[in-house]
Amino acid sequence: MDLAALTAKANEVLSGGVDFNKVVKFDFMEAGQLLLNGAQGVASNEDGDADATVTVKWDDFEKLIKGQLDPTMAFMQGKLKVAGDMSVVMQLQSLFSKLT
């Protein structure tokens, strides 16, 4: 899956009505970014204000959504960094299961 496919899938999931009304930005560094706006039900690759920002390399993110990398371990190892409201990031688990 590439960033464009992930963005399209995230749009599909968010527009389908999920119980997530926050804004989270994923910063994949050189690979780009993904802004999930649960309040508006859209995903984009634009930069914007977010309740929380997750910085992670694209390769590690792919492992996370495939279940090959434990999010807690990734955080402890510094592979995943969170700025902002950590509780918002914790709410993403239900979205992750729908993205795969």
DSSP file (Angstrom, degrees, kcal/mol; ACC not computed):
  #  RESIDUE AA STRUCTURE BP1 BP2  ACC     N-H-->O    O-->H-N    N-H-->O    O-->H-N    TCO  KAPPA ALPHA  PHI   PSI    X-CA   Y-CA   Z-CA
    1    1 A M              0   0    0      0, 0.0     2,-0.2     0, 0.0    61,-0.0   0.000 360.0 360.0 360.0 136.7    0.0    0.0    0.0
    2    2 A D     >  -     0   0    0      1,-0.0     4,-2.4     0, 0.0     5,-0.2  -0.546 360.0 -93.8-106.7 179.6    1.3    3.5   -0.8
    3    3 A L  H  > S+     0   0    0      1,-0.2     4,-2.6     2,-0.2     5,-0.2   0.878 123.6  52.7 -63.5 -39.0    0.3    6.8    0.7
    4    4 A A  H  > S+     0   0    0      2,-0.2     4,-2.2     1,-0.2    -1,-0.2   0.917 111.5  46.3 -63.5 -42.7   -2.3    7.6   -2.0
    5    5 A A  H  > S+     0   0    0      2,-0.2     4,-2.4     1,-0.2    -2,-0.2   0.899 112.7  50.4 -66.3 -40.5   -4.0    4.2   -1.4
    6    6 A L  H  X S+     0   0    0     -4,-2.4     4,-2.8     2,-0.2    -2,-0.2   0.911 110.2  50.0 -63.0 -42.6   -3.9    4.7    2.3
    7    7 A T  H  X S+     0   0    0     -4,-2.6     4,-2.3     2,-0.2    -2,-0.2   0.915 111.5  48.4 -63.0 -43.4   -5.5    8.1    2.0
    8    8 A A  H  X S+     0   0    0     -4,-2.2     4,-2.0     2,-0.2    -2,-0.2   0.919 113.7  46.6 -62.4 -44.3   -8.3    6.8   -0.3
    9    9 A K  H  X S+     0   0    0     -4,-2.4     4,-2.5     2,-0.2    -2,-0.2   0.901 111.4  51.7 -65.1 -41.2   -9.0    3.9    2.2
   10   10 A A  H  X S+     0   0    0     -4,-2.8     4,-2.9     1,-0.2     5,-0.2   0.888 108.7  51.4 -63.9 -38.9   -8.9    6.3    5.1
   11   11 A N  H  X S+     0   0    0     -4,-2.3     4,-2.5     2,-0.2    -1,-0.2   0.915 110.1  49.6 -61.5 -43.1  -11.5    8.6    3.3
   12   12 A E  H  X S+     0   0    0     -4,-2.0     4,-0.9     2,-0.2    -2,-0.2   0.924 114.4  44.3 -61.0 -46.2  -13.7    5.6    2.7
   13   13 A V  H  < S+     0   0    0     -4,-2.5     3,-0.5     1,-0.2    -2,-0.2   0.934 115.7  46.2 -66.4 -47.4  -13.5    4.5    6.4
   14   14 A L  H >X S+     0   0    0     -4,-2.9     3,-1.2     1,-0.2     4,-0.5   0.881 112.1  50.2 -66.3 -38.2  -14.0    8.0    7.8
   15   15 A S  H 3< S+     0   0    0     -4,-2.5    -1,-0.2     1,-0.2    -2,-0.2   0.688  98.2  70.4 -74.2 -16.2  -16.9    8.8    5.5
   16   16 A G  T 3< S-     0   0    0     -4,-0.9    -1,-0.2    -3,-0.5    -2,-0.2   0.468 119.6 -97.5 -79.0  -1.1  -18.6    5.6    6.4
   17   17 A G  T <4  +     0   0    0     -3,-1.2     2,-0.3    -4,-0.2    -2,-0.1   0.898  52.9 178.4  84.8  90.2  -19.3    6.9    9.9
   18   18 A V     <  -     0   0    0     -4,-0.5     2,-1.8     2,-0.2    -1,-0.1  -0.822  41.3-107.6-118.0 160.9  -16.9    5.9   12.6
   19   19 A D  S    S+     0   0    0     -2,-0.3     2,-0.3     2,-0.0    75,-0.1  -0.499  84.5 104.6 -87.6  68.6  -16.8    6.8   16.3
   20   20 A F        +     0   0    0     -2,-1.8    -2,-0.2    18,-0.2    21,-0.2  -0.895  33.2 166.5-150.5 114.4  -13.9    9.2   15.9
   21   21 A N        +     0   0    0     -2,-0.3     2,-0.2    17,-0.1    18,-0.1   0.042  48.2  93.8-122.4  27.0  -14.3   13.0   16.0
   22   22 A K  S    S-     0   0    0     66,-0.1    16,-2.8    16,-0.1     2,-0.5  -0.536  70.7-115.8-109.0 177.4  -10.7   14.2   16.5
   23   23 A V  E     +A   37   0A   0     14,-0.2    28,-2.2    -2,-0.2    29,-1.2  -0.979  31.1 178.7-119.8 125.5   -8.0   15.3   14.1
   24   24 A V  E     -Ab  36  52A   0     12,-2.3    12,-3.3    -2,-0.5     2,-0.5  -0.988  12.9-155.6-128.3 134.8   -4.7   13.3   13.9
   25   25 A K  E     -Ab  35  53A   0     27,-2.4    29,-3.2    -2,-0.4     2,-0.6  -0.933   2.9-156.8-110.7 130.4   -1.8   14.0   11.6
   26   26 A F  E     -Ab  34  54A   0      8,-3.4     8,-2.3    -2,-0.5     2,-0.7  -0.930   6.4-160.0-102.1 122.1    0.6   11.2   10.6
   27   27 A D  E     +Ab  33  55A   0     27,-3.3    29,-2.1    -2,-0.6     6,-0.2  -0.899  13.1 178.7-103.9 108.1    4.0   12.6    9.6
   28   28 A F    >   -     0   0    0      4,-2.5     3,-1.9    -2,-0.7    30,-0.6   0.132  32.9-141.1 -94.2  19.6    5.8   10.0    7.5
   29   29 A M  G >  S+     0   0    0      1,-0.3     3,-1.6     2,-0.2    -1,-0.3  -0.377  81.2   9.3  57.5-118.8    8.8   12.3    7.0
   30   30 A E  G 3  S+     0   0    0      1,-0.3    -1,-0.3    -2,-0.2     3,-0.1   0.692 127.5  62.0 -66.2 -17.7   10.1   12.0    3.5
   31   31 A A  G <  S-     0   0    0     -3,-1.9     2,-0.3     1,-0.3    -1,-0.3   0.607 110.6-114.1 -84.3 -12.3    7.1    9.9    2.4
   32   32 A G    <   -     0   0    0     -3,-1.6    -4,-2.5     2,-0.0     2,-0.3  -0.792  32.2 -78.5 116.3-159.7    4.5   12.6    3.1
   33   33 A Q  E     -A   27   0A   0     -2,-0.3     2,-0.4    12,-0.2    -6,-0.2  -0.964  18.8-147.5-146.8 161.4    1.7   13.0    5.6
   34   34 A L  E     -A   26   0A   0     -8,-2.3    -8,-3.4    -2,-0.3     2,-0.6  -0.994   8.9-160.6-133.8 124.5   -1.8   12.0    6.3
   35   35 A L  E     -AC  25  44A   0      9,-3.4     9,-1.9    -2,-0.4     2,-0.7  -0.931   6.0-163.5-109.4 115.0   -4.3   14.2    8.0
   36   36 A L  E     -AC  24  43A   0    -12,-3.3   -12,-2.3    -2,-0.6     2,-0.8  -0.876   4.7-172.9 -99.9 113.3   -7.3   12.3    9.5
   37   37 A N  E  >> +AC  23  42A   0      5,-3.0     5,-1.9    -2,-0.7     4,-1.3  -0.822   8.5 174.8-109.3  92.7  -10.2   14.6   10.3
   38   38 A G  T  45S+     0   0    0    -16,-2.8   -18,-0.2    -2,-0.8   -20,-0.2   0.816  76.9  60.9 -67.0 -31.5  -12.8   12.5   12.1
   39   39 A A  T  45S+     0   0    0    -17,-0.4    -1,-0.2     1,-0.2   -16,-0.1   0.877 117.1  30.4 -64.0 -37.6  -15.0   15.5   12.8
   40   40 A Q  T  45S-     0   0    0     -3,-0.3    -1,-0.2     2,-0.2    -2,-0.2   0.519 107.2-124.2 -98.3  -8.2  -15.4   16.2    9.1
   41   41 A G  T  <5 +     0   0    0     -4,-1.3     2,-0.3     1,-0.2    -3,-0.2   0.845  69.9 114.4  70.4  34.8  -15.1   12.6    8.0
   42   42 A V  E   < -C   37   0A   0     -5,-1.9    -5,-3.0   -28,-0.1     2,-0.4  -0.942  49.0-155.8-136.3 157.3  -12.3   13.2    5.6
   43   43 A A  E     +C   36   0A   0     -2,-0.3     2,-0.3    -7,-0.2    -7,-0.2  -0.975  21.8 164.9-127.7 145.2   -8.6   12.3    5.1
   44   44 A S  E     -C   35   0A   0     -9,-1.9    -9,-3.4    -2,-0.4    -2,-0.0  -0.924  45.3-122.0-149.2 173.4   -6.1   14.3    3.1
   45   45 A N  S    S+     0   0    0     -2,-0.3   -12,-0.2   -11,-0.2     2,-0.1   0.134  74.9 115.6-104.7  17.5   -2.4   14.7    2.5
   46   46 A E        -     0   0    0    -11,-0.2     2,-0.3     1,-0.1    -2,-0.2  -0.467  69.9-112.7 -85.0 158.0   -2.4   18.3    3.5
   47   47 A D        +     0   0    0     -2,-0.1     2,-0.3   -22,-0.0    -1,-0.1  -0.642  52.7 140.5 -84.1 148.0   -0.7   19.9    6.5
   48   48 A G        -     0   0    0     -2,-0.3     2,-0.1     2,-0.0   -23,-0.0  -0.984  53.4 -66.4-173.9 170.7   -3.0   21.2    9.2
   49   49 A D        -     0   0    0     -2,-0.3     2,-0.3   -14,-0.0     3,-0.1  -0.436  52.6-176.6 -69.3 143.9   -3.6   21.6   12.9
   50   50 A A        -     0   0    0     -2,-0.1   -26,-0.2     1,-0.1     3,-0.1  -0.971  40.4-128.0-142.4 155.0   -4.3   18.4   14.7
   51   51 A D  S    S+     0   0    0    -28,-2.2    34,-2.4    -2,-0.3     2,-0.3   0.804 102.1   7.2 -69.0 -29.7   -5.2   17.2   18.2
   52   52 A A  E     -bD  24  84A   0    -29,-1.2   -27,-2.4    32,-0.3     2,-0.5  -0.990  66.3-150.3-151.8 146.9   -2.2   14.9   18.0
   53   53 A T  E     -bD  25  83A   0     30,-3.1    30,-2.7    -2,-0.3     2,-0.5  -0.986   8.3-160.5-122.2 128.2    0.7   14.3   15.5
   54   54 A V  E     -bD  26  82A   0    -29,-3.2   -27,-3.3    -2,-0.5     2,-0.6  -0.936   4.7-161.8-108.3 122.0    2.3   10.9   15.1
   55   55 A T  E     +bD  27  81A   0     26,-2.8    26,-2.4    -2,-0.5     2,-0.3  -0.921  28.1 143.4-106.4 123.2    5.7   10.8   13.5
   56   56 A V  E     - D   0  80A   0    -29,-2.1    24,-0.1    -2,-0.6     2,-0.1  -0.984  51.7-102.9-156.8 143.8    6.7    7.5   12.1
   57   57 A K     >  -     0   0    0     22,-0.6     4,-2.4    -2,-0.3     3,-0.2  -0.426  35.4-119.3 -67.4 146.6    8.7    6.2    9.1
   58   58 A W  H  > S+     0   0    0    -30,-0.6     4,-2.4     1,-0.2     5,-0.2   0.893 112.8  53.8 -55.8 -43.6    6.5    4.8    6.3
   59   59 A D  H  > S+     0   0    0      1,-0.2     4,-1.6     2,-0.2    -1,-0.2   0.905 110.6  46.1 -59.8 -42.1    8.1    1.3    6.6
   60   60 A D  H  > S+     0   0    0      2,-0.2     4,-2.1     1,-0.2    -1,-0.2   0.871 109.7  54.6 -69.2 -36.2    7.3    1.2   10.3
   61   61 A F  H  X S+     0   0    0     -4,-2.4     4,-2.5     2,-0.2     5,-0.2   0.915 105.7  52.5 -62.8 -42.6    3.8    2.4    9.7
   62   62 A E  H  X S+     0   0    0     -4,-2.4     4,-1.4     1,-0.2     6,-0.2   0.900 109.4  49.7 -59.4 -40.6    3.1   -0.4    7.2
   63   63 A K  H  <>S+     0   0    0     -4,-1.6     5,-2.5    -5,-0.2     6,-1.2   0.882 109.1  53.4 -65.1 -37.7    4.3   -2.9    9.8
   64   64 A L  H ><5S+     0   0    0     -4,-2.1     3,-1.1     4,-0.2    -2,-0.2   0.941 110.2  44.6 -62.6 -48.3    2.0   -1.3   12.4
   65   65 A I  H 3<5S+     0   0    0     -4,-2.5    -1,-0.2     1,-0.3    -2,-0.2   0.740 112.9  52.1 -73.5 -19.5   -1.1   -1.6   10.3
   66   66 A K  T 3<5S-     0   0    0     -4,-1.4    -1,-0.3    -5,-0.2    -2,-0.2   0.504 114.8-116.4 -88.8  -4.5   -0.2   -5.1    9.3
   67   67 A G  T < 5S+     0   0    0     -3,-1.1    -3,-0.2    -4,-0.5    -2,-0.1   0.640  85.5 116.5  80.4  13.7    0.2   -6.1   12.9
   68   68 A Q  S   <S+     0   0    0     -5,-2.5     2,-0.4    -6,-0.2    -4,-0.2   0.559  72.8  46.6 -90.5  -9.7    3.9   -6.9   12.4
   69   69 A L  S    S-     0   0    0     -6,-1.2    -2,-0.2    -5,-0.1    -1,-0.2  -0.988  83.3-130.5-135.8 124.2    5.0   -4.2   14.8
   70   70 A D     >  -     0   0    0     -2,-0.4     4,-2.7     1,-0.1     5,-0.2  -0.575  14.1-139.6 -73.3 128.0    3.5   -3.6   18.2
   71   71 A P  H  > S+     0   0    0      0, 0.0     4,-2.2     0, 0.0     5,-0.2   0.873 101.8  51.2 -57.9 -39.1    2.5    0.1   18.7
   72   72 A T  H  > S+     0   0    0      2,-0.2     4,-2.6     1,-0.2     5,-0.2   0.923 112.1  46.0 -65.1 -43.5    3.7    0.1   22.3
   73   73 A M  H  > S+     0   0    0      2,-0.2     4,-2.4     1,-0.2     6,-0.3   0.904 110.9  53.1 -65.2 -40.6    7.1   -1.4   21.4
   74   74 A A  H  <>S+     0   0    0     -4,-2.7     5,-2.2     1,-0.2     6,-1.4   0.902 111.8  46.4 -60.7 -40.8    7.4    1.1   18.5
   75   75 A F  H ><5S+     0   0    0     -4,-2.2     3,-1.1     4,-0.2    -2,-0.2   0.927 112.9  48.5 -66.3 -45.5    6.8    3.9   20.9
   76   76 A M  H 3<5S+     0   0    0     -4,-2.6    -2,-0.2     1,-0.3    -1,-0.2   0.835 112.0  49.7 -64.7 -33.1    9.2    2.6   23.5
   77   77 A Q  T 3<5S-     0   0    0     -4,-2.4    -1,-0.3    -5,-0.2    -2,-0.2   0.466 115.6-114.7 -85.2  -2.1   11.9    2.1   20.8
   78   78 A G  T < 5S+     0   0    0     -3,-1.1    -3,-0.2    -4,-0.3    -2,-0.1   0.597  85.6 118.5  79.6  10.7   11.4    5.6   19.5
   79   79 A K  S   <S+     0   0    0     -5,-2.2   -22,-0.6    -6,-0.3     2,-0.4   0.705  78.1  40.3 -79.1 -19.9   10.1    4.4   16.1
   80   80 A L  E    S-D   56   0A   0     -6,-1.4     2,-0.4   -24,-0.1    -2,-0.3  -0.996  73.0-172.3-131.9 125.3    6.8    6.2   16.8
   81   81 A K  E     -D   55   0A   0    -26,-2.4   -26,-2.8    -2,-0.4     2,-0.4  -0.942   6.3-157.0-121.9 142.6    6.6    9.6   18.4
   82   82 A V  E     -D   54   0A   0     -2,-0.4     2,-0.4   -28,-0.2   -28,-0.2  -0.970   7.5-174.4-123.1 130.3    3.5   11.4   19.5
   83   83 A A  E     +D   53   0A   0    -30,-2.7   -30,-3.1    -2,-0.4     2,-0.3  -0.981  60.0   9.9-118.6 135.1    3.1   15.1   20.0
   84   84 A G  E    S+D   52   0A   0     -2,-0.4     2,-0.8   -32,-0.2   -32,-0.3  -0.756 115.8   8.8 102.8-149.9   -0.2   16.4   21.5
   85   85 A D    >>  -     0   0    0    -34,-2.4     4,-1.0    -2,-0.3     3,-0.9  -0.590  53.9-168.3 -79.7 104.7   -3.0   14.5   23.1
   86   86 A M  H 3> S+     0   0    0     -2,-0.8     4,-1.8     1,-0.3    -1,-0.2   0.816  84.9  64.2 -62.3 -32.0   -1.9   10.9   23.5
   87   87 A S  H 3> S+     0   0    0      1,-0.2     4,-0.8     2,-0.2    -1,-0.3   0.828  97.9  56.0 -64.3 -29.6   -5.5    9.8   24.4
   88   88 A V  H X4 S+     0   0    0     -3,-0.9     3,-0.6     1,-0.2     4,-0.3   0.906 106.0  50.3 -66.2 -41.7   -6.5   10.8   20.8
   89   89 A V  H >< S+     0   0    0     -4,-1.0     3,-1.6     1,-0.2    -2,-0.2   0.868 103.6  59.4 -64.7 -36.4   -3.9    8.5   19.4
   90   90 A M  H >< S+     0   0    0     -4,-1.8     3,-0.9     1,-0.3    -1,-0.2   0.781  97.6  61.2 -63.3 -26.0   -5.2    5.7   21.6
   91   91 A Q  T X< S+     0   0    0     -4,-0.8     3,-0.7    -3,-0.6     4,-0.4   0.576  85.1  79.8 -76.0  -9.3   -8.6    6.0   20.0
   92   92 A L  T <>  +     0   0    0     -3,-1.6     4,-2.6    -4,-0.3     3,-0.5   0.617  64.8  89.4 -75.3 -12.4   -7.1    5.1   16.6
   93   93 A Q  H <> S+     0   0    0     -3,-0.9     4,-1.6     1,-0.3    -1,-0.2   0.877  86.6  50.4 -56.1 -40.9   -7.0    1.4   17.2
   94   94 A S  H <> S+     0   0    0     -3,-0.7     4,-0.7     1,-0.2    -1,-0.3   0.863 111.5  48.8 -66.8 -34.2  -10.6    0.9   15.8
   95   95 A L  H >> S+     0   0    0     -3,-0.5     4,-1.0    -4,-0.4     3,-0.9   0.905 105.5  58.0 -69.8 -40.8   -9.6    2.9   12.7
   96   96 A F  H >X S+     0   0    0     -4,-2.6     4,-0.7     1,-0.3     3,-0.7   0.884 100.9  55.9 -56.4 -41.4   -6.4    0.8   12.2
   97   97 A S  H 3< S+     0   0    0     -4,-1.6    -1,-0.3     1,-0.2     3,-0.3   0.804 109.0  47.9 -64.9 -27.1   -8.4   -2.4   12.0
   98   98 A K  H << S+     0   0    0     -3,-0.9    -1,-0.2    -4,-0.7    -2,-0.2   0.631 102.6  63.3 -86.9 -14.9  -10.5   -1.0    9.2
   99   99 A L  H <<        0   0    0     -4,-1.0    -1,-0.2    -3,-0.7    -2,-0.2   0.637 360.0 360.0 -83.9 -14.3   -7.5    0.3    7.2
  100  100 A T     <        0   0    0     -4,-0.7    -1,-0.2    -3,-0.3    -2,-0.1   0.458 360.0 360.0 -95.7 360.0   -6.0   -3.2    6.6
